[in-house]
C-alpha cells in the first residue's frame, strides 16, 4: 500500500509540474497571464468598491441616528 500511495503522489507531482510548465510556456500562455492579471485587478476593484460602499452606508446610517436624537 505504501508503494502505491507514494507512486500516486509522485505521478500527481509530475503531472502538476508538467501542467505548470505548459501554462507558463505553452500556446496561449501570454493570454492566460493577461487574463489572470485582469481578473486580479477586477477582484481588487470590486473589493475596494464594496468596502467603500459599506463604510459610506454605515456612516450615513449612524449620522442619521445622531440627528434624530438631537
C-alpha positions as CSV (number, residue, x, y, z in Angstrom):
1,X,0.0,0.0,0.0
2,X,2.8,2.4,0.8
3,X,4.4,2.0,-2.6
4,X,1.0,2.5,-4.3
5,X,0.4,5.7,-2.3
6,X,3.9,7.1,-3.0
7,X,3.6,6.3,-6.7
8,X,0.3,8.1,-6.9
9,X,1.8,11.1,-5.1
10,X,4.9,11.2,-7.3
11,X,2.8,10.9,-10.5
12,X,0.5,13.7,-9.3
13,X,3.5,15.9,-8.6
14,X,5.0,15.2,-12.1
15,X,1.7,15.9,-13.8
16,X,1.3,19.2,-11.8
17,X,4.9,20.2,-12.8
18,X,4.1,19.4,-16.5
19,X,0.8,21.4,-16.3
20,X,2.7,24.4,-14.7
21,X,5.3,24.2,-17.5
22,X,2.7,24.2,-20.2
23,X,0.8,27.0,-18.6
24,X,3.9,29.1,-18.5
25,X,5.5,28.2,-21.9
26,X,2.6,26.7,-23.9
27,X,0.3,28.1,-26.5
28,X,-1.8,30.9,-25.1
29,X,0.3,31.3,-22.0
30,X,0.6,35.1,-22.6
31,X,-3.1,35.4,-23.0
32,X,-3.7,33.4,-19.8
33,X,-1.2,35.6,-17.9
34,X,-3.0,38.7,-19.1
35,X,-6.4,37.3,-18.2
36,X,-5.2,36.4,-14.7
37,X,-3.9,39.9,-14.2
38,X,-7.1,41.4,-15.4
39,X,-9.2,39.1,-13.2
40,X,-7.0,40.1,-10.2
41,X,-7.5,43.8,-10.9
42,X,-11.2,43.4,-11.2
43,X,-11.4,41.5,-7.9
44,X,-9.4,44.2,-6.2
45,X,-11.6,46.9,-7.6
46,X,-14.8,45.1,-6.6
47,X,-13.4,44.5,-3.0
48,X,-12.5,48.2,-2.6
49,X,-15.8,49.4,-4.1
50,X,-17.8,47.2,-1.8
51,X,-15.7,48.3,1.2
52,X,-16.2,52.0,0.4
53,X,-19.9,51.4,0.0
54,X,-20.3,49.6,3.3
55,X,-18.3,52.3,5.1
56,X,-20.3,55.0,3.4
57,X,-23.6,53.4,4.3
58,X,-22.6,52.8,7.9
59,X,-21.5,56.5,8.3
60,X,-24.8,57.6,6.7
61,X,-26.9,55.5,9.0
62,X,-25.0,56.4,12.1
63,X,-25.1,60.1,11.3
64,X,-28.8,59.9,10.7
65,X,-29.4,58.4,14.1
66,X,-27.4,61.2,15.8
67,X,-29.5,63.9,14.1
68,X,-32.8,62.2,15.2
69,X,-31.6,62.1,18.9
70,X,-30.8,65.8,19.0
